[in-house]
Amino acid sequence: MGRVFDRRILPPAIRREKVVLTTKARAVWLLRITSLWTLWAWGTLVRNMLVNKTNTLAFRLVHIGLAAVSMTLAVGVWEVSRRLNGDSYDVVATDLKRDLKNGAKGSS
């Protein structure tokens, strides 16, 4: 992918910030793709285990248990990606309080 502008003309602090934001965005997408893949793969396995009765009950229960743990971890990873992306409700509330406080100072 080509760059829209020459980053060498920017101050070093902005150059570092851009790289961090790009890396963070990639990390968020990687975590989300991993979560979705895990949910899909284990969900398919559970569905097949419930429909297909050729394996023993113990085998199916163990794998369904593994699926439950993996799917729970996938939801946790999605939550981490949400917070990394700045979608956390705590961050929104903190930003709102800060903005209200700064707005009150600016109007005085």
Contact map, one row per residue, 1 for C-alpha under 8 A:
111000000000000000000000000000000000000000000000000000000000000000000000000000000000000000000000000000000000
111100000000000000000000000000000000000000000000000000000000000000000000000000000000000000000000000000000000
111111000000000000000000000000000000000000000000000000000000000000000000000000000000000000000000000000000000
011111000000000000000000000000000000000000000000000000000000000000000000000000000000000000000000000000000000
001111100000000000000000000000000000000000000000000000000000000000000000000000000000000000000000000000000000
001111111100000000000000000000000000000000000000000000000000000000000000000000000000000000000000000000000000
000011111100001000000000000000000000000000000000000000000000000000000000000000000000000000000000000000000000
000001111110001000000000000000000000000000000000000000000000000000000000000000000000000000000000000000000000
000001111110000000000000000000000000000000000000000000000000000000000000000000000000000000000000000000000000
000001111111011000000000000000000000000000000000000000000000000000000000000000000000000000000000000000000000
000000011111111000000000000000000000000000000000000000000000000000000000000000000000000000000000000000000000
000000000111111100000000000000000000000000000000000000000000000000000000000000000000000000000000000000000000
000000000011111110000000000000000000000000000000000000000000000000000000000000000000000000000000000000000000
000000000111111111000000000000000000000000000000000000000000000000000000000000000000000000000000000000000000
000000110111111111100000000000000000000000000000000000000000000000000000000000000000000000000000000000000000
000000000001111111110000000000000000000000000000000000000000000000000000000000000000000000000000000000000000
000000000000111111111000000000000000000000000000000000000000000000000000000000000000000000000000000000000000
000000000000011111111100000000000000000000000000000000000000000000000000000000000000000000000000000000000000
000000000000001111111110000000000000000000000000000000000000000000000000000000000000000000000000000000000000
000000000000000111111111000000000000000000000000000000000000000000000000000000000000000000000000000000000000
000000000000000011111111100000000000000000000000000000000000000000000000000000000000000000000000000000000000
000000000000000001111111110000000000000000000000000000000000000000000000000000000000000000000000000000000000
000000000000000000111111111000000000000000000000000000000000000000000000000000000000000000000000000000000000
000000000000000000011111111100000000000000000000000000000000000000000000000000000001100000000000000000000000
000000000000000000001111111110000000000000000000000000000000000000000000000000000000100000000000000000000000
000000000000000000000111111111000000000000000000000000000000000000000000000000000000000000000000000000000000
000000000000000000000011111111100000000000000000000000000000000000000000000000001000000000000000000000000000
000000000000000000000001111111110000000000000000000000000000000000000000000000001101100000000000000000000000
000000000000000000000000111111111000000000000000000000000000000000000000000000001000000000000000000000000000
000000000000000000000000011111111100000000000000000000000000000000000000000000000000000000000000000000000000
000000000000000000000000001111111110000000000000000000000000000000000000000011001000000000000000000000000000
000000000000000000000000000111111111000000000000000000000000000000000000000011001000000000000000000000000000
000000000000000000000000000011111111100000000000000000000000000000000000000000000000000000000000000000000000
000000000000000000000000000001111111110000000000000000000000000000000000010000000000000000000000000000000000
000000000000000000000000000000111111111000000000000000000000000000000000011011000000000000000000000000000000
000000000000000000000000000000011111111100000000000000000000000000000000010000000000000000000000000000000000
000000000000000000000000000000001111111110000000000000000000000000000000000000000000000000000000000000000000
000000000000000000000000000000000111111111000000000000000000000000000110010000000000000000000000000000000000
000000000000000000000000000000000011111111100000000000000000000000000110010000000000000000000000000000000000
000000000000000000000000000000000001111111110000000000000000000000000000000000000000000000000000000000000000
000000000000000000000000000000000000111111111000000000000000000000000000000000000000000000000000000000000000
000000000000000000000000000000000000011111111100000000000000000000100110000000000000000000000000000000000000
000000000000000000000000000000000000001111111110000000000000000000100000000000000000000000000000000000000000
000000000000000000000000000000000000000111111111000000000000000000000000000000000000000000000000000000000000
000000000000000000000000000000000000000011111111100000000000000100100000000000000000000000000000000000000000
000000000000000000000000000000000000000001111111110000000000001100100000000000000000000000000000000000000000
000000000000000000000000000000000000000000111111111000000000000000000000000000000000000000000000000000000000
000000000000000000000000000000000000000000011111111100000000000000000000000000000000000000000000000000000000
000000000000000000000000000000000000000000001111111110000001000100000000000000000000000000000000000000000000
000000000000000000000000000000000000000000000111111110000000000000000000000000000000000000000000000000000000
000000000000000000000000000000000000000000000011111110000000000000000000000000000000000000000000000000000000
000000000000000000000000000000000000000000000001111111100000000000000000000000000000000000000000000000000000
000000000000000000000000000000000000000000000000111111110000000000000000000000000000000000000000000000000000
000000000000000000000000000000000000000000000000000111110000000000000000000000000000000000000000000000000000
000000000000000000000000000000000000000000000000000111111011000000000000000000000000000000000000000000000000
000000000000000000000000000000000000000000000000000011111111000000000000000000000000000000000000000000000000
000000000000000000000000000000000000000000000000000000111111100000000000000000000000000000000000000000000000
000000000000000000000000000000000000000000000000000000011111110000000000000000000000000000000000000000000000
000000000000000000000000000000000000000000000000000000111111111000000000000000000000000000000000000000000000
000000000000000000000000000000000000000000000000100000111111111100000000000000000000000000000000000000000000
000000000000000000000000000000000000000000000000000000001111111110000000000000000000000000000000000000000000
000000000000000000000000000000000000000000000000000000000111111111000000000000000000000000000000000000000000
000000000000000000000000000000000000000000000100000000000011111111100000000000000000000000000000000000000000
000000000000000000000000000000000000000000001100100000000001111111110000000000000000000000000000000000000000
000000000000000000000000000000000000000000000000000000000000111111111000000000000000000000000000000000000000
000000000000000000000000000000000000000000000000000000000000011111111100000000000000000000000000000000000000
000000000000000000000000000000000000000001101100000000000000001111111110000000000000000000000000000000000000
000000000000000000000000000000000000000000000000000000000000000111111111000000000000000000000000000000000000
000000000000000000000000000000000000000000000000000000000000000011111111100000000000000000000000000000000000
000000000000000000000000000000000000011001000000000000000000000001111111110000000000000000000000000000000000
000000000000000000000000000000000000011001000000000000000000000000111111111000000000000000000000000000000000
000000000000000000000000000000000000000000000000000000000000000000011111111100000000000000000000000000000000
000000000000000000000000000000000000000000000000000000000000000000001111111110000000000000000000000000000000
000000000000000000000000000000000111011000000000000000000000000000000111111111000000000000000000000000000000
000000000000000000000000000000000010000000000000000000000000000000000011111111100000000000000000000000000000
000000000000000000000000000000000000000000000000000000000000000000000001111111110000000000000000000000000000
000000000000000000000000000000110010000000000000000000000000000000000000111111111000000000000000000000000000
000000000000000000000000000000110010000000000000000000000000000000000000011111111100000000000000000000000000
000000000000000000000000000000000000000000000000000000000000000000000000001111111110000000000000000000000000
000000000000000000000000000000000000000000000000000000000000000000000000000111111111000000000000000000000000
000000000000000000000000001110110000000000000000000000000000000000000000000011111111100000000000000000000000
000000000000000000000000000100000000000000000000000000000000000000000000000001111111111100000000000000000000
000000000000000000000000000000000000000000000000000000000000000000000000000000111111111100000000000000000000
000000000000000000000001000100000000000000000000000000000000000000000000000000011111111000000000000000000000
000000000000000000000001100100000000000000000000000000000000000000000000000000001111111100000000000000000000
000000000000000000000000000000000000000000000000000000000000000000000000000000000111111100100000000000000000
000000000000000000000000000000000000000000000000000000000000000000000000000000000111111110110000000000000000
000000000000000000000000000000000000000000000000000000000000000000000000000000000110111111110000000000000000
000000000000000000000000000000000000000000000000000000000000000000000000000000000000001111111000000000000000
000000000000000000000000000000000000000000000000000000000000000000000000000000000000000111111100000000000000
000000000000000000000000000000000000000000000000000000000000000000000000000000000000011111111110000000000000
000000000000000000000000000000000000000000000000000000000000000000000000000000000000001111111111000000000000
000000000000000000000000000000000000000000000000000000000000000000000000000000000000000011111111100000000000
000000000000000000000000000000000000000000000000000000000000000000000000000000000000000001111111110000000000
000000000000000000000000000000000000000000000000000000000000000000000000000000000000000000111111111000000000
000000000000000000000000000000000000000000000000000000000000000000000000000000000000000000011111111100000000
000000000000000000000000000000000000000000000000000000000000000000000000000000000000000000001111111110000000
000000000000000000000000000000000000000000000000000000000000000000000000000000000000000000000111111111000000
000000000000000000000000000000000000000000000000000000000000000000000000000000000000000000000011111111100000
000000000000000000000000000000000000000000000000000000000000000000000000000000000000000000000001111111110000
000000000000000000000000000000000000000000000000000000000000000000000000000000000000000000000000111111111000
000000000000000000000000000000000000000000000000000000000000000000000000000000000000000000000000011111111100
000000000000000000000000000000000000000000000000000000000000000000000000000000000000000000000000001111111110
000000000000000000000000000000000000000000000000000000000000000000000000000000000000000000000000000111111111
000000000000000000000000000000000000000000000000000000000000000000000000000000000000000000000000000011111111
000000000000000000000000000000000000000000000000000000000000000000000000000000000000000000000000000001111111
000000000000000000000000000000000000000000000000000000000000000000000000000000000000000000000000000000111111
000000000000000000000000000000000000000000000000000000000000000000000000000000000000000000000000000000011111
